[in-house]
Amino acid sequence: MKSILITGGAGFIGSNFVPYFISIHPDYFLVNLDKLTYAGDLSHLKEAENHSRYRFVEGDICDRGLVNSLFREYEIKGVIHFAAESHVDNSIAMPDVFIKTNVNGTFAVLDAAKNFWMKNPFTYKPQYAGCRFHHISTDEVYGTLGETGLFTESTPYAPNSPYSASKASSDMLVRAYHHTYGLDTITTNCSNNYGPKQHSEKLIPTIIRKALALEKIPIYGDGKNIRDWLYVLDHCKGIDLAFHKGRSGETYNIGGRNERTNMDIARKICGLLDQERPGKDGKSYLELISFVEDRAGHDKRYAIDASKIENELGWKAEENFDSGIVKTVGWYLNQ
């Protein structure tokens, strides 16, 4: 039985990943370290909470003593690092929190892994040979695209928000630990995730929540900002593949090839809600869409070229946006 540390497993992507990973890998014991900030929700881990191969630990990744103790107590032999502050608006208002968690926290876990697993640079202790640190990142580190083109793993970093700058910094730390110390690392940069268990402040849950409350649905600027949408379970499957089969020191972009404007998203969700939960007054939820002042430094377009992970590791998104959004809206309506 191999114990691995999952950081931030009570967050959106982590809480989808943990039950999935436990269900298909009977030879792993998962230790989930999460601070339970506003974005963490233990109710999203009901499938795993009593599992014999799962333990939850409440704590901060910046707590070096706690992180080191978990490596010792559970003989950690792998890390999948989700934990991060990730809301762009919050990073504009409180950038210091993002630097602390995303940069200092990543450093704390990276350094603990290096010290626990390695005897010297490029020399693992025999019992920890092959132990890997997998860092989960975002396409936002690449900045913004024009009307054409896609982000590839060789796209220069050009972060435009405190959030994306903090994630870019953490990516560089992971890279440095691979090249300086020989730590076995993998980084995956994903496009916008959606699906069950996402925090209510994010775009898709906000549209659903506001519509059902018959409140105005706020859309930034002109609503034409474009994102590449990735169903969260497809992302989890990509992470699993990269953790097990990715080449050491490499980066893999994971994207859904589902570009949509924010207005496209709002219209699609309102149309589904009109069918599944018609308003009592007979009006369409589309009438609730309103435009608000644009976010400072709002990137215009993100889109990922996922060819590398598709060709090297055989990953392919199973959901397109039309199928994934039906499942997503259905999950929220059942809550």
N, C-alpha and C positions, 0 to 999 in steps of 0.2 A: 504494500500500500504506500503510495507516494503522497505526501502532504504538500499542497500548494497554497500560497497566500493570495487571496483575492482582496484587493483594496477597493473600497467604494461599492461593495456588492449590494447595498441597499438602495442605490440610485437606479435610474431608469434602465440603462443598458445592463448594469450589473445584476439587477434583480430579474431580468430576463435570461441572462447568461447562466447564473448559478443553477437554477432548476434544470435547464437544458444540459449543462455540462455533467451534473451529477447523474442524470438519467442515461447518458450514453457512455460514461467512463466509470465502470465499477471499480477500477483500480486506483482511484484518487480519493483523498480526504481533503475537503475544502475548509480553509479557515478564512472567514470573511471579516475583515477589519473595516469598520465604517464609523464615522463620527456622528452620524445621524443628525446632520444639519437639516434645514428645511427641505432639502432635496432627497433625503433618505427616508424610506418608509418600510418598516419591518413587515407591515401587513402584505406587502408585495412578495414576501418570501415564505408565505404559508406552506407552499409545496415542499420547502426544504427544512423548515425550522426544527422538525423532530427527526430528521434523517440521521442515521447512525454515522454517516460519513460527512457530516457538516457541523461546524461550530461557528457561532457568531460572537465577535468581540467588539464591544463599543469602545472606540478610541480614535485618536488623531494620528494620522501618518507622520505628522511633524514631531511626535513624541518618540525620540530616538530610543529611550529606555524601553518603552512598550514594544516597539517594532523589533528591537534586538531580542527581547524576551520571547516573542512569538517564534522567531527563527529557532531559538534554542529549544523551547518547549515542544514544538511540533515538528522539529527536524525539517524545516521548510526546504523543498527541493524545486521550487518554481514559483514565479510571481506573475500574476496577471493584474496589471495596475490600471484600474478604472478611475480611482478617486481623483476628483478635480472639481473646482468651481467652474461652472460652464455657461452661466447666463450672461450674455454680452451686456445687456442693460445694467445688470448689477456690477459688472466690471468697470463700467464708466463711472458709476457712483462711488464704488468702493474698491479701487484697484489694488490696495494693499492686501486685501483678503486673498485675492487671486495670486499675487506674488508669493504669499506665505504658503498657501496650499499647493499650488501647481508647480512652483519652482522649488521652494524649500522642502516641501513634502516629498516630491519626487526624488530629490537628492537624498533625503533621509532613508527612503526605502532602497534606492539604488546602492547606497553606501553600505547599508546593512547586508544586502545580498552579496556584494563583493567581499566584504570582510568575513562573512560566514562561510561562503563557498570556496574562496580562493586562498591559496597559500602565498603566492607571489603573483605579480603581473603575468598573465598568460599561462598560469599554472594553477589548475583547480586542485583542491584536496581530492584524493582518490574517491572518497565516498560521495562527492558532490559533482563528479564529472557529468557534464551534460545538463546541469541545472540552468534554466533560462529565465530571463527577465523580459516580459512582454509588456510594452508600453502602449496604451490606447490613446491616440491623438485624433486630430481633426483636420479637415481640409482647409479650415480658416487660416492656418499658418501660411498658406500660399498667397493670401491677399484676395484680390478680386480679378475676375476675368472680363474681357470685352464681350462682344456679341458672339464671338467664335472662340474655338480652342477649348482644351481640357487640361486640368491639372494632372501631371504625371509625377512620378517619384523624383524626377530630376528638376521639377519646377523650382526656381529660386524662392526662398522664403521671403514674404513681404507682409507680415501681420499688420493689421490696421486698427485693432482694438486692444485695450489692456488684456482682455481674455486671450485673444489669439497670440499676443506677444508672450504671455506667460506660458502658453502651450508650446510655442516655438522654442522658448528657453528650455523647457523640460525635454523636448525632443533633442536638443543639442547636448544636454547633459547625458542622455542615454547614448547618443552617438559617441560622446567623449569617453564614457566608461567602456564602450566596446573597443575603441581604437587605442586607448591608453592602457587599460588593464586587461583587455582580452575577455571581458565579461560577455557571455553569450546573450545577446539582446535581439529583440524584434520590435519594430515599431509599425503600427498600423494607423493610417490616417483615413478617417471615414467621412462620408458626406452626411447631410442632415438625417438623423434617425427619426422614425415615427413608429407608433404601435402602442400596445397595451402598457400601462404602468408609467407613462410619461407624466412629469410634474405639470400641474395645472397652469403654470405660467407660460409654458411654451406655446408656439403658434397654434398647432392643431388642437390641443386640449382647450386653449383659450377660445377658439372659434366655436367648438362644441359647447363649452360651458356657457359662454355668453348667449349663444343662440337659444339654448334650452331655457335660460333665465329671461329670455325676451329682452335682453340688453343690447346696446349697440356693440357690434363686432369691430374692434379697432384694427385697421390695416395701416401700416406705416407708409407715408409718402403717397406715391401714386399706385402702389400695389404691384409694381412691375419688377421688383427684385426677384431674381431667379435662384432657386436652390435645387440640388440634385437629391432626391428623397430615397432613403434606404430603409426598408422594413427591418425592424430591430432584430427579429430572429434570423434573417439573412446575415446581418452583421455578426451575430453570435456565432453562426456557423463559419464565417470567414475568420474570426478570431481563433476559433478552435483549430482550423486548418493551419493558420500561420504559426500558432504556438507549437504545434506538433511537427509541421513539415517545412516551415519557412527556413530560408538560409540565414545563418547567423550573421548579425550585423545589418541585415537588409530592412528596407521599408517597403510596405505593401499598402497601396491605396485601395480602399473598399468603397465602391459607390454603386448606386442602384440604377444608373442610366435612366433616371426618371426626372427630367428637368421640368419644373413647374414654377410659374410666378405665384406670389402670395395671393393674388386675386384668383388665379386658377384653383388654388387650394380652398379658398373661402367659398367659391361658387360650387365646387364639387361637394364639399361637406354640407352646405345648405341644401343642395339638391337631394342628398341622401337623407338628411333629416326631414325634409318635406315628405319623403316617402315613408320613412320609418316612424316618425313621431310628428305627424302634422299638427300645426298650430291650431288652437281652438277657434281662432278668428278667421281661419281659412287663408291667411296671408302667408307668403313665402318668407322663409328666414333670410332670403336674399335682401329683403328690404332693411334688414338690420345692419348691413355692411356700411361702415363709415370710415373715413380717412382721417388719420391723426398726423401730427408733426413727425417728420421722419427722424429716425434714430441718428445720432451724431456718428459720422464716419461709416454710414451703412454701406457695406459692400454690395455691388450691383448683381454679380452673378458668380456662383460656384458650380463647377461640374467636374466630375472625376473620370479619368480614364482608368478603368479597373483591369486592363489587359494583362498586367503583370501577374496578379493573383489568379486571374482566370487561366492563363496559359501555364504558369509554373505549378500551381497547386490544385487546379481543377475546380476552383470556386465559381459558382454562378448564382446570381440572385434568383430565387424561386418566385418571388412576388413582384408583379409590376405595380404601379401606383394604384391602378383601378381596383385590383384585387386586395391589395394591402389596406387601402383606406376603408373598404367595406368592413374588413375584420376589425380595424381600429375603432371606427364609429360604433360598431356593434358591441365591442368591449366596454366602451364608455357608457353606452345606453344601458348596459346590464349592471353597472355599478350602483 
